Amino acid sequence: MNRLARPTDSRMIGGVCAVLARRFGTSATTMRVIFLLSCLLPGPQFLLYIALWILFPSEGKATRTAW
């Protein structure tokens, strides 16, 4: 399975919705609408988005290895 990396071309803010859309086989717009609808529910959606933004590397940085 490919590593999850935020794309450099189809991102709006951080690319989290784009990488999740790529992983689940949907469009990025669909994933963004799902995220916006989930914000109507109580919960830590924005904190989760920020955490995923930090955890998922950018696509250019994901190809480099530390060794």
Secondary structure, DSSP 8 states (H G I E B T S, - for coil): -----B-SSS-SSSSHHHHHHHHHTS-HHHHHHHHHHHTTSSS-HHHHHHHHHHHS-BHHHHS----
